[in-house]
Amino acid sequence: MKIAIAIDGPAGAGKSTIAKIIANKFNLMYINTGFMYRAVTLKALRNNISASNIDKICTLIQNTDIYFEGDDLILDGENVSHYLTMPNISKNVSSFASISEIRKKLVKEMQKMAEKYDVIMDGRDIGTVVLKNAKYKFFLTATAEERATRRYDELLKKGLQVSYDEILEDIKKRDYLDTNRDVDPLKKAKDAIEIDTTGLGIEDVANKISQYIERR
């Protein structure tokens, strides 16, 4: 039986960083599901397709090839990982991620991966939709201010000139969109362990999750 670990939570809660640590510790394949939605967003923006143009979105998604090579995401043969955390993608990803046609295709791809490999996935609906039967489920959260600070520091390290206030506003907007969308909204699975990462270091959170897995 394959091992499946689900990590959900809002933007900037530390899901990806923690998931990578857990993946390395327990020899799991890490699937960054958020990157998959960001890749579709990137392709749509490159093709000047808005989230409201469902017909063009359907055509786009039918002709999109996404897979991972290690930590890198390959979109139609191109390594696009560098572009996926840019502010313009962050501002727009929730609008595209709420489209049912996109979600159906990507969820199916995620589930295929989980059938073939021992995986850890992070996202918004992993424990509630993608890996509903996962033995291990975690929900990471933090205050909007803490999450904005993390994202701000991350972008500054990349040499980008960004505004903390704009990032905070974007995070609050994404929180609203993610929790209020009609299709697969962000919510904590009933059997998930919730961890508030506000004020906690990366290793502290990783240790909490590791200890729970080891006890099980």
C-alpha positions in Angstrom: 0.0 0.0 0.0 1.3 3.4 -1.0 2.0 6.1 1.6 0.2 9.4 1.1 0.6 12.5 3.2 -1.6 15.5 2.7 -0.7 19.1 3.7 -3.2 21.8 3.3 -3.4 25.5 4.3 -3.6 29.1 3.0 -0.9 30.9 1.0 2.4 31.4 2.9 1.7 29.0 5.7 4.9 27.1 5.0 3.4 24.1 3.2 5.9 23.7 0.5 9.0 24.2 2.6 7.8 21.7 5.3 6.6 19.2 2.7 10.1 19.1 1.1 11.7 18.4 4.5 9.2 15.6 5.2 9.7 14.1 1.7 13.4 13.9 2.2 13.1 12.5 5.7 10.7 9.7 4.8 11.9 9.1 1.2 8.7 10.3 -0.5 7.9 12.0 -3.8 7.0 15.6 -3.2 4.2 16.9 -5.4 3.9 20.7 -5.3 0.2 20.9 -6.5 0.2 24.7 -6.1 2.9 24.8 -8.8 0.7 22.9 -11.1 -2.1 25.5 -10.8 0.5 28.3 -11.2 1.8 26.7 -14.3 -1.6 26.7 -15.9 -2.0 30.3 -14.8 1.4 31.2 -16.4 0.4 29.6 -19.7 -3.0 31.3 -19.8 -1.4 34.7 -19.1 1.2 34.1 -21.7 -1.5 33.4 -24.2 -3.6 36.4 -23.0 -6.5 34.2 -21.9 -8.5 35.5 -19.0 -10.0 33.3 -16.3 -13.5 34.3 -17.6 -12.9 32.8 -21.0 -13.9 29.2 -20.2 -13.9 27.9 -23.8 -10.3 29.0 -24.3 -9.4 27.7 -20.9 -10.8 24.3 -21.8 -8.8 24.2 -25.1 -5.7 25.3 -23.2 -5.9 22.6 -20.6 -6.5 19.9 -23.1 -3.2 20.8 -24.8 -1.1 21.2 -21.7 1.6 18.8 -20.5 2.8 19.1 -16.9 5.2 16.9 -15.0 8.0 17.2 -12.3 11.7 16.6 -12.6 12.8 16.6 -9.0 11.8 20.0 -7.6 11.3 21.5 -11.1 8.0 21.8 -12.9 8.1 21.2 -16.7 5.4 22.9 -18.7 5.1 21.8 -22.3 8.8 20.9 -22.2 10.0 24.1 -20.5 11.3 24.3 -17.0 9.1 27.2 -15.7 9.8 26.9 -11.9 11.6 30.3 -11.8 8.4 32.1 -13.0 5.9 30.4 -10.8 6.4 32.5 -7.6 6.4 35.8 -9.3 3.9 38.4 -7.9 1.9 38.4 -11.2 1.2 34.7 -10.9 0.4 34.9 -7.2 -2.1 37.7 -7.9 -3.9 35.6 -10.6 -3.6 32.0 -9.6 -6.7 31.8 -7.4 -8.9 32.9 -10.3 -7.7 30.1 -12.5 -7.6 27.5 -9.7 -11.3 28.0 -9.1 -12.2 26.9 -12.6 -13.7 23.4 -12.5 -12.2 22.2 -15.8 -8.7 23.0 -14.6 -9.2 21.4 -11.2 -10.6 18.2 -12.8 -7.7 17.7 -15.0 -5.0 18.4 -12.4 -6.7 16.4 -9.6 -6.8 13.4 -11.9 -3.0 13.8 -12.6 -2.3 14.1 -8.9 -4.3 11.0 -8.1 -2.4 9.0 -10.8 0.9 10.0 -9.1 -0.4 8.9 -5.7 -1.3 5.5 -7.1 2.2 4.9 -8.5 4.4 6.4 -5.8 4.7 7.1 -2.0 3.9 10.8 -2.0 3.5 14.0 0.0 1.3 16.7 -1.5 0.6 20.2 -0.4 -2.2 22.5 -1.6 -5.7 23.7 -0.8 -7.8 20.6 -1.2 -5.4 17.6 -0.8 -7.0 16.2 2.4 -10.5 16.9 1.3 -10.5 16.0 -2.4 -7.2 14.8 -3.9 -6.1 12.3 -1.2 -9.3 11.9 0.8 -8.2 8.5 2.1 -4.7 9.6 3.1 -3.6 8.2 6.5 -1.7 11.4 7.3 -3.3 14.8 7.0 -2.1 18.1 8.2 -3.5 21.7 8.0 -0.9 24.4 8.4 -2.0 28.0 9.1 -0.6 31.3 10.3 -1.8 34.9 10.6 -2.1 36.8 7.4 0.6 39.2 8.6 3.1 36.4 9.3 2.5 34.9 5.9 2.9 38.3 4.2 6.2 38.8 6.0 7.5 35.4 4.8 6.5 36.1 1.2 8.0 39.6 1.4 11.3 38.3 2.7 11.3 35.5 0.1 10.8 37.9 -2.8 13.4 40.4 -1.5 16.0 37.6 -1.4 15.3 37.1 -5.1 16.1 40.7 -5.7 12.6 41.9 -6.4 11.3 45.3 -5.3 8.0 44.6 -3.6 5.6 46.2 -1.2 4.7 44.5 2.1 1.3 46.2 2.1 0.5 44.9 -1.4 1.6 41.4 -0.5 -0.6 41.4 2.6 -3.6 42.7 0.6 -3.0 40.0 -2.0 -2.8 37.3 0.7 -6.1 38.4 2.3 -7.7 38.5 -1.2 -6.4 34.9 -1.9 -7.7 33.7 1.4 -11.1 35.0 0.6 -11.2 33.5 -2.9 -9.7 30.2 -1.8 -12.2 29.7 1.0 -15.3 31.0 -0.8 -14.9 29.4 -4.3 -17.7 27.0 -5.4 -15.4 24.2 -6.5 -13.2 22.5 -3.8 -12.8 25.4 -1.4 -9.9 25.6 1.1 -11.0 24.0 4.3 -9.6 21.7 7.0 -10.4 18.0 6.6 -12.2 16.6 9.6 -9.4 14.2 10.3 -6.5 16.6 9.7 -4.1 17.7 12.4 -4.0 21.5 12.5 -0.7 23.3 13.2 -0.5 27.1 13.7 2.9 28.0 12.4 2.9 31.6 13.6 6.1 32.3 15.4 7.4 28.7 14.8 10.6 27.9 12.9 10.7 25.5 10.0 12.4 22.8 12.0 9.8 23.1 14.8 6.9 22.5 12.4 8.7 19.7 10.6 9.5 18.0 13.9 5.8 18.2 15.0 4.7 16.5 11.8 7.5 13.9 11.8 6.7 12.9 15.4 3.1 12.4 14.5 4.0 10.2 11.5 6.4 8.2 13.5 3.9 7.6 16.3 1.4 6.3 13.7 
